[in-house]
Structures are given as structure tokens and as C-alpha cells.
């Protein structure tokens, strides 16, 4: 095998970002899409010039036509269809959040190991050069001792009717949707999950957290604070503070080609803007899958890291529900 045949398991809007990335990659080709009806699948295939259309997800998985699938279904369906794909011998790139419980994560990891298939969570920003540079600065000690991380990701849902982000039955909520981004980056920079978390949420009439604030304490002594909202104007920002200065990222997660700045503020002296090489945001996660499948490389985001991430999210929700500080176990 020298080329990976990709299938899209659903016709979600996020596919629009992955389709060009698969086509721009050296070792991937987009060959199929599946939807809940043949009519929808064919319409989508015609729109995006995809060779094959399947009227059910199972039909595509059983067809032998794809080597890997991108799962962009609603959050609560990620575990079910990841496991079904793995059991048919298909590799899986699963959109975030990977799952809604640690038990589901464990089932997914176990199934991947049993079938010797590659499984990875699709956190595209983690593969971007900007994120890797921030990680190098922190982990090499250029910021000194890491003391505080603060991140935010807000955007407004202007048409709430029928929006799955506001549906508590399918894993809706601001933390699951966009709060996981600053949380994920905090975990990556800290190098481990926190040992305690404290969460606070504003739950709207929808029944989901439309605004969430989380605080985490790490064994190194570093503290982190993240916030997310589905009620306010678009805003993303990340501040990483060490004993020798701080890094500020104005576009840490999305739209990295638009007004992106990464600035180092030293303990003494003038701020310095850090050059970040240009890279299509979704391409590297596709190339990472290819390296794992074709070359036997380990995925850049390990399943252990993904598991710790879901542990932290569920602990934050438990804290917000109970009003207690939760030890992450």
C-alpha cells in the first residue's frame, strides 16, 4: 500500500476543511462519502467530486473501498462508529471530542489494539507549526519555569434552532465544542493532566453549558485557566507565562492564516514577534495519519494523551455540577 483511500463518514460542515487537506497530501486520495441516505450521499459526492457515495455508514465500511475514515458525526456517535470502523479493519481519524466518557475512550483504544488499526483524535491545531514552536519554547525552558496558562475560545451561535452544539442529548455545550481547545493546549504545555480541577458553568434554557470556566492545578505548580462560550463574539487567545517571560498567541486554534501573531514578552526588554512557518491547518493531521498507517510511525497525539484529555473534561463537568474541586483520577 502506497496510498491511503479516504472515506468521509458523514457530510458534516467540518468536512469542507479536511477535503482540501486530503487532496493536497502526497499519499492520500478521497474516494468515498457516506450519509444516512443514498440521495444525500450522492448530492454531496457530486458537489465535492467524490467518486463513490454510500447510503449508509455501514455500507461504506463493509465495501472494502476505503482504508481510513474521517468521523465527523455528532459527538455522542464518535465511539459507536469508531469501533465499528476499526472492527471492519479501517483506520480512523476521529473528530474532537474523541468521546464523552473515559469508558468509551478505553473501548475505542482496546478495539484499535485488537484490530491493529491506527486511531487518532483530530485536533488539527496541535499539528500546526505555531503550536509546536510554543511547545518547544516551554519544554526547552526558554520561558523558565512554567507558572500560568490562560486560554479562551468564544463564538456566538446566531441560529440556535436545531443546532447540535446546544443539544444536551448529543454531547452539546461550550466546553465540549470549543473549550476543549484551550484545555488541550494547556495539557500539552504542562506535559501531563492536572491533579485537580474546578469548573463553573452557565447553563442556558438549552440545558447545556453555554459558557464555561475551568481552572486546573498541575503537579509542577503551574496553574491554568480556560474559558469558552457560545454566546459572545468570536475571540480566541492564549497566554503562556513563565519565570523568564510570556508567550501570547492571538490565533492559537483556528484561522491561523488571518491576523495571527505569536509574541514573546521577555522579563526585560521589548516584545519580539516570533516567525511561524506557513502551513495549511488541516494538512499535517492527514499526513500524520499517513505516516502512522504507511510507515508505522506513532501518531503525534497519543491515545494516552487523548484519554487524559477526556478525563480532565469530565472532571471539569463534575466540578461544575457539584460545586466541588475534583481530583483527576
Secondary structure, DSSP 8 states (H G I E B T S, - for coil): --SEEEEEES--TTHHHHHHHHHHSSSEEEEEEE-SSHHHHHHHHHHHT-SEEESSHHHHHHTT--SEEEE-S-GGGHHHHHHHHHHTT-EEEEESS--SSHHHHHHHHHHHHHHT--EEEE-GGGGSHHHHHHHHHHHTTTT-SEEEEEEEEE---S--TT-GGG-GGGT-SHIIIIIHHHHHHHHHHHTS--SEEEEEEEE-TTSSEEEEEEEEE-TTS-EEEEEEESSS--EEEEEEEETTEEEEESSSSS-TTSS--EEEEESSS--EE-------TTHHHHHHHHHHHHH----SS-HHHHHHHHHHHHHHHHHHHHTS-EE--
